Amino acid sequence: MPKARETVLEIDLGALAHNYNYIRSRTNDDVKFMAVVKAFGYGSDVTGIAKKLVELGADYFAVAYTSEGIALRKAGIETPILVLHPQSINFEAIIEHCLEPSLYSEFVLQKFIETAEKQKQKEYPVHIKFNTGLNRLGFSEKETSIVRDLLKGSTSVKAASFFSHLAASEDWREREFTLLQIHTFRKIALKLYDELGYRPMLHICNTSGIINYPKAHFDMVRSGIGLYGFGNDEPEDQKLKPIGTLKTIISQIHHMQKGDTLGYNRAFKADKSKKTATLPIGHADGINRQYGNDRAGVLINGNYAPIIGNVCMDMIMIDITGIECEEGDEVIIFGGPQHATKFAAMGNTISYELITGISQRVKRVLIGN
Ligand SMILES: *Cc1c(COP(=O)(O)O)cnc(C)c1O
């Protein structure tokens, strides 16, 4: 890869393939793989990622919102796509683009059936979401009869799957709670199997669930963060490869005298003479103010350089005193030798938030295909 000449997020499709194959190796061959590509593929490049995942053999995609599913269809993706969080206003568009809705309440299930009937659909595939303890979306265990009655009352839809979501699959201290969620899910599914007379697929595991609860893979697993190279703990992180490297360059170097101040509100004051560099990336690119004022740093020619002063909308400044570098040199914000989990921690957050927050203004560059 040539050195960066501007701010870019490099996406390594070779690393994506490595992660996919690793996660797949942790499931049985007959378990289907749903690749979660919501939020632009966790802030990467959803089209590039999805095309590679089709090639690798992903059985299903999941997105959060209907518009994300439509974008994948427009990019030519023909794989089934689950929309995790549709609203009833989207139901016609869902059918029009052959997307499969997650239906999580009596209201949306009813509404979707009405839409499917109006459009003369037969056995349109839907996914019924159950709440087993996250208390975010889903029918409760007490509401299974509502699901049964609505599904039995119409031939316009058919459940392709039942699913639920774990609240703390990465946290060993919550193992008992997680096992209870899995138990509740199994109970609900078996009851509905009996009452419906057919067997939709079952799935409950996200990435950490796949790793930590191998007996709960059921018919399909849903992996997001692992595909992008993060395992939610140290040993798993080591087996995965982060696919993204956020790079920028030095726009300008300044020499400050003792007592000079830098940036908005003069938040940084030089206690001795300093050399600083200004970089073309700021909070509008997803490097939020939490990273400023010496809390996080970047790598320049292998050296750690702290971010000083307040993060600006389009720029940050770093302290490069004692570091040999010049204007135009490449700077690594995260990726490669600076793990994104570590960078995220310096900004008081987690990899999920850091990577999904890299704004669409940052150019994506695919490598490693
Ligand atoms: C985002 C999401 C996932 C993916 O979780 P990861 O921890 O990124 O693997 C799976 N299922 C649901 C319902 C989600 O919202």
The ligand as an SDF file (V2000), in Angstrom:
LIG
                    3D

 15 15  0  0  0  0  0  0  0  0999 V2000
  -25.4860   -5.6970   16.1180 C   0  0  0  0  0  0  0  0  0  0  0  0
  -26.1390   -6.9840   16.4010 C   0  0  0  0  0  0  0  0  0  0  0  0
  -25.4390   -8.2080   16.2790 C   0  0  0  0  0  0  0  0  0  0  0  0
  -23.9440   -8.2750   16.0560 C   0  0  0  0  0  0  0  0  0  0  0  0
  -23.2720   -8.2650   17.3130 O   0  0  0  0  0  0  0  0  0  0  0  0
  -21.6910   -8.3420   17.4090 P   0  0  0  0  0  0  0  0  0  0  0  0
  -21.4090   -8.2490   18.8710 O   0  0  0  0  0  0  0  0  0  0  0  0
  -21.1600   -7.1620   16.6720 O   0  0  0  0  0  0  0  0  0  0  0  0
  -21.2660   -9.6210   16.7910 O   0  0  0  0  0  0  0  0  0  0  0  0
  -26.1560   -9.3830   16.3940 C   0  0  0  0  0  0  0  0  0  0  0  0
  -27.4900   -9.3600   16.6520 N   0  0  0  0  0  0  0  0  0  0  0  0
  -28.1860   -8.2170   16.8070 C   0  0  0  0  0  0  0  0  0  0  0  0
  -29.6360   -8.2760   17.1120 C   0  0  0  0  0  0  0  0  0  0  0  0
  -27.5350   -6.9900   16.7050 C   0  0  0  0  0  0  0  0  0  0  0  0
  -28.2220   -5.8610   16.8780 O   0  0  0  0  0  0  0  0  0  0  0  0
  1  2  1  0
  2  3  1  0
  2 14  2  0
  3  4  1  0
  3 10  2  0
  4  5  1  0
  5  6  1  0
  6  7  2  0
  6  8  1  0
  6  9  1  0
 10 11  1  0
 11 12  2  0
 12 13  1  0
 12 14  1  0
 14 15  1  0
M  END
$$$$
